[in-house]
Amino acid sequence: MTVCPKCGAELDDGAKFCMECGTAIPQVKKCIKCGLELPIKAKFCFECGAPQGASSSVGLGNCVSLGDKNVVAGDVVGQKIAGDNVQNKVMGNFINNTFQDETKMVIKCHVCGRHLTNDNAHTCPRCGQIVCKEHFNQEYNCCKKCFKNGRSELIVDINGRGDYTSVSEAVKNAQDGVTIVIKPGIYREHFVIDKNIILRGDADQENAPVIWDDSIIHNSIITIAAEVEIINLKIWGQLKPFSEDEQSKIIVSEISDGQNPDEYWPKCIYVKNSCKLIGVDIGFSAGYGIAASCGEWNVLLTKCKLHNNVRAGLYSYSGTIFSIEMSDFKSNSKGLILNSSRISLRNSSVFDNVFGIHSSKSEAIIECCDFYKNEETAIVMQAESNFSIKTCDFGVSKCVIKNYENKNLESDFPSQLHNGKAFYSEQSKIKIEDCSIFDSSQFGDNSEISILSDVFGIFHNQDQSICCILFSGVNVKAEIIDCNFGLLYTDFDKEKKGQSGLGISITALTEKDESFIQIKNSEFSGLDCGILVGNGRTCLVHKSTFTSLKEAFLVIKNPSEILVDSCVATDSLWTEPGKISKIHFENMDKSSIAVARDGSGNFRTIHDALDYAANGSVIHVKKGTYKASFAIDKPVTIIGEMTDDGEKPEIFWEYEKSDVGIDIKSKATLKNLNVICVSEVDHSSLVFGDGKYYAAINITDNATLMNVTIENSVDDGIIIANNAEPTIERCCIKGCQGCGITVYGAGGNIKKCEIFDNGQNGILKIDSAFDVVSDCDIYENNYAGVKIQDSASGSLNKCHIYNNKQNGLFIIGSAAPKIENCKIHDNKTEGESFYPGIVVGEKASPKVNGCEIYNHLSHGLWEQKQACGAYSNCNIHDNKGAGVEIQDFASGEFTDCLVHENVGHGLQIKGEAAPKFCNCRVFNNMKENIHVEKGSLPDIDDETLYSD
């Protein structure tokens, strides 16, 4: 017994039509081999592939017989039945003709329902159904319905030029893995996505299709219940923002008992599975833009905009992990609400909300974001939240901060972008690093705070004093390290009158608790006072600087325990009478010394600071110009204060007052300085002899120079002598009348330097010098790039030596350096003379490995005068002379080298030279690849001899 698929009436086995409603009954048969049910006219089994016997091109399902095989006569008494109505009696004769002309059968298309005959119908081999010609895809040999179901992409166009006019209908019929492409238009609908598909708007983000429905009526526009990716769509709760009156009515409504906020409040997108949203505009919801249900979902948001949502742009509930990049949260009541969730927020903006982020029991990593124009607070953390915030801006947008020159806290600065507060926390843990914070922040009870390398600025206020950081709670543990605190004048406050505020206020209503605040390596400037401590708080201030304060660097209210260690204060200490005994000063003398030309430091000159300094002192040189002519005989560190655009303090050397600008006789460190000779003296007028020398910097101990620029010396830029082994890194030596660097019988490590435009050699190594030069650019010097002589050794590694007016390398006098992985090219001419890329002579024995020597107006390499170098894995090409010329009893050894494309000979051997060549390739040179003149005795193996 079977039943009708439409009305459910019971039918006899084999019935073709329902006697109740008239519906055609699908006809099936069983495979003759495996027994699988098949369409009546299937030619092959879908399971085992067995042929099912002869059949016409069309099955018998959905057919109405009009041929000879019909009731044509007979005596029949019965009733005509149509649905539930019994009509007139029917009488007649019955003759059953068992023969039929199948070409006259009428069949229905299972796609459109039109009647067909056997001649104009097709059977789909995928589903076994009968379709008309219009709904059969000849190319793919299936009906269009099967073709659509099997496609990887479906088109939705509200104007009817796609597969569907409705997104929800396309979602309903799509299979896993399908991409639904939505053409531009406004689609009013809401639906659930329960398949792993992609929804992609066929437009850029600005012109993306809009999917919307009334968010007050419908709880969600889109519910994501599968792993879905949504790209370039606008998903809105209505087509325009709510008015203030409408928002006020919505916001005061209360949640029903027993429901979670994510379930109760309306939302544009309800996340109930892991998903990706890319370039999606989500807004105008009466509740949330996005709400995530309870579950361990992984949600990725990239380039999204969440805006104008009455309750929040995003609400995350218990367990969800959000990864958000390059997205905006704008004009929401709250940008993000985090409840027992985890989030990473990067390269995004949170602005123009009432609150930016409101967190409870959540973890967040926030990097490279800006928070501004949030009416109350940018970030609120409560109930055991744990936040890490790095490289973010508060109270300013990134486009403004880029135009804020050097983050100078005494410059005029626009104030219209500030937040009510940057932070408020209680019972939470927060780490803030490398941020610019131009709003005040407050930290309440049981907070644990780490603030590293941040810039804090508060706006000048004519009416009341404001602080950068307020510690107002009990049991607060905080460390503030490497931070700057200062004053920002607004762009409209030209008189700059009134109160200036303070850097840090450490107070609470109770007089005793377990709070402990550490302030280290920080700077305070331009404020009324640096730190205010009251009500029995405990505080450590270590290695911090207080300058240009109107009142004092430290203000004490009520007995408090304070340790001030190794700090620098150019302004006086002020405290209430009788409270000074609670302040403990330690190591306030020499560990950190500030030098400022404008008087804002401890000293105005570096010379005075050095006289005052002790071993290990760090001398911070602020921006400005200073006089040189001083010696450093203590192991101190001198660090120039660099601006954001790379400007460094300048030290002017006058040759007339001393032969040396800076004489380093200790293991000192110089960093971030410009040393410039300002004397206009011609090099030819200098007097040498009897140990006389001239240099911008003379080094006779294991000193360190980092990011130091030396220019315009009357003679050498740097001299290294007396067996010293200094480190010279990322330095620039240029425009000196002598050599860039001269090494006299000393060593050291010269790396990542630029040495150019000097009057003689870039580097001169003499008198058994043994220094190491690596990763340097040596170019445009008037003599050789590097000259090595007098038994000097050491090494050159990964250097770029080019465009020098003589040789790239000039190695003589029994020198034995090691040259590896260097590029030596385009070293030019002086007058009418031509210079090879490398010259090796006078019994020199360098080891040259892995170098490329090319594009010289003479030979690539010239070995002469009994030189005996070892050359391996070198590439010598495109030189105007010979690739390699060897003469005058030279006997170098060449292994695995390439010599090619040179204008002269590849190898030119003469003057009784006896070089050895092993496994080299010499080819494509304009003259002979190998040219040996009479009297020379080269040893050339077959691989080299026949390599061309």
Phi, psi and omega in degrees: 000132175243171179234155179291132180289346183261307185254349177085005180294146178285141184232154172288150176302135178087357181297139181261339180223152175281131180283348180268309186246351177085006182291138176292138182262123179304136181260132179228163174219171180254144179299134182292347183254309186251350176087003180294138176291132183228157169305149189302330183253016178298133182272335180222151177285134180288339184268306185254350178081004183293136175295147185250020178090172182293140176209158177286174181288354182227136176286176184261358180293154176057036183243152176237120187280129175238008185275201183289336184278073185213171172284113183247342179197167177137166175268113182233129173240124183187197181230146174271122186248128174228103183066232180268001184264129174262120185257202186300153175292152178239131180231146177170185180262155183238120170230125181260109177274122184275359179253152185210142172269103187293340179292346181260007179288144176256128186235151180254137174289129184282354176267306185254345177085001181289150179284138181230165168248170181298337183283330185242031179238158179229146173258126179285123181290346181276310184254349180077002181274161182262134179224160176281172182299321182295333183254020175246127181267103183297322184297319183258002175053054177199167177288158184293334177293316177293322178298316180295317180294333182266356182284154177272352183215133176240146182251130174246124180221119183296341180269007174084013181259030179220196179284328181220157172258354183235133178294318183297323179293320177295319177298318182300320186266352183286157175252166176306138176090355183278145171257126177258114181264122186252120180286156181304143181157178179246117184248115179263104181191164174219149188195169177250136175254110182244021178231154180279086185230174176242131171252121183228125174286135183270059180191168174288173187298325183292323183254024185295152175300149180253126170248119185215160169199166185292111185287345176284326181275316185257132185294327176210147176281310177233127173253123182262111182241017177211177179281099191244149172237125180241127187230132171052057174231156170252121183239109191236153174274340167199181189266001179206163180295153173288144174289165179299322179295316179296318180297319182296325178288323181287318190290335182274350180294152186250152181283146178288150179299140174084359180250144174278153180303322181296330179279320192280309188282148178297156177205153175288315181232128177250114185268118177232021176195169177292143184198170176233134175237121185233121178065035184259133177260117188235115185198177174061034177270147174286350178231258183252151169290306176233135172233132179253131179283172178295122180161157182274067180271149172250114185241126179250125174242125178227129178055039180260159176234121178242111192214154172055037175261134192295320182262309180195152173293319182220135174235122181243130185238136173023101168099341184289142176247116178256132171243112188238129179223142173051045182238159181242138173239108192225139169058037171256162172300312171231135178296308179221137171245122182245124181231104180055046184233175174233142184212144166239128183234117185227144174050042184234168180235135177235108189208156174062027173259172171287308170240143178284294178231134177236116190237142172221122177054041183234161177244140182216141168243117184237122184223140172055043179244161173235141182235119181205155178060026171274121195300316182263287185216140179292312181223124175246127180238128180220163168053062171066035172285156182222110186240141169240120186236123186223137174055046179246161178241135180236130181083013180197150177267161183297326181293328178284318184296331178293331180270000182271096192299120173061011185051041180287112187287359176255008180273159172295146188209135181292135185254354189287355182258005187288156173271163172303310170219157173280310184225149162219130180220150169208140182054040183218169180238134183216140174237125181239123187221135176055042181251157170250118189236109184248032173225161174283155180229149181229134180236121186261205188302142171056037177265146175237115192233135172235119184238115189233129170053047181250159174249122178247129176224134176246149184279139176303132183229125185280347187255325184212159179275136181237148179245151176295311182229130175243115172266102188250355186256177176260160179055046179262130175244121184216144170230134180236115189229134174056044181249158175244133178237131181198186186252139175245122173273137178287157183291348179253357183261080187281332183282335177056045178256170178096197185274148186254350178087184181221165184284299185226133175244124182242094182218166174198164181289325179277156183270338182225135171199192184255022179292148175211121183245129176245132178235117187229143171051038183245163182236138178233130181208149172075006184261173171296309176211161182281302187226133173247127182235132181210171174056044172073020179289158176247132188213140172244126175243118191229129174049045179246159185240136182232114184225151174054038177269140186288326183247295183195162177278343182217129178238130183248128175240119181066160184300126179218151183261114185228132174247120177250114188235124171057040180260162177239126180226120177272354181242164187283159173273136177231137177206167177290148182304138176086354183260354185297335182294342180274000180255127182249119180258132177221143171051049183268008192266297198230001186291326180224120186236131180256134175242125180218127181299328183276005177088005181275359178251194178285326181222159178266341182233151177292325179302312180295321179296321178292322177298325183277332189293156173246174176303131179088358179296146174250120182255115179265118182259117181280167182304136180152185178246139184225157178270144179268220183063056175218156178252147177244105181246017176234149177285078181246168176241128177246117184240122176280144179276112181271143174274170181298331179266016170090005178289140181236158174301147183250132178246114184268128178252127176254112183302326183297336183264339178195150180288337184233138177287302178232122181254108185262114182244017183215178179276058182272163176236129174244132185217138173061055180227154169248124177248116190233129173276125183254007179274137178261087183235134177280136184302327183292342181273354181287147180254123180247175181107156181057042177074013181283133177212163181223136179198151173294317177226127176247128185239123178233019176213178186279067181276174177229129173242125179228128178054045177252134177254128178240126182215151171066028177297149177291338175223243183283153174286304179231136170245131176243124186214179172062040178060018178293151177230071182282166171250125179238110189229137177053039178258160179234121180239114189214154171066018178278147183284335175264223178275157174295304177227132174241129181247114179257103173052038182223179181236224180114177183231110180252114185218147175055039180253158170249126182230107189207159172060036177262155188289337178237228182285153172296307175230135175241122180243115185223169172056055176061033177299146184223034182282164178244126179243125183218148174054036180255152171255121184233111190205157173058034172268152188288332176256219179285157173298309177224128175244128183233125185208179173056052175063021177292151179234242181070198183207157168238129183223129175056038178263155180244109188240112189204159173058025172277152190281347171239226183285158169290307176234136176232109189239116184217181170062049177061019177292147182223061180279167175248121183245118184227137169053041179257155171251122181235111186204159172056031173280130205262210183242159170233118186064230181261004183272146176247143184236130176296162177297313177231132172245128177234120183208180175053053175064019176290149183223065180287159170247114186245119185225134171067027182260153175245123187235114188203160169064046173255155181281356175232212181290156172290311180221133180234113179250133188207174170050057174063021174292152183215061181283165175241124186235126182220145174054035179262152180240110187242113189206161171056037172262151185283336174262212176286155172296310177224126172242129183232129184206177173055054174065016177290153186215048180293161179241126184244127182228131174056039180258155173249128178230111189202161173060026177269151183288323177274207176291155171292303174239126176240115188239123183206180175061042176059029175287152182225060179283168178234133180238128182228121173057038176262162175239122181236113189203159172057032173269147189293322173267199179300140176297318179230118180237117182242122179269160184303137179097345179272149184231067179286153174250102186241119180284167185297323180301322179282316186298322184250022186290340180276000000 
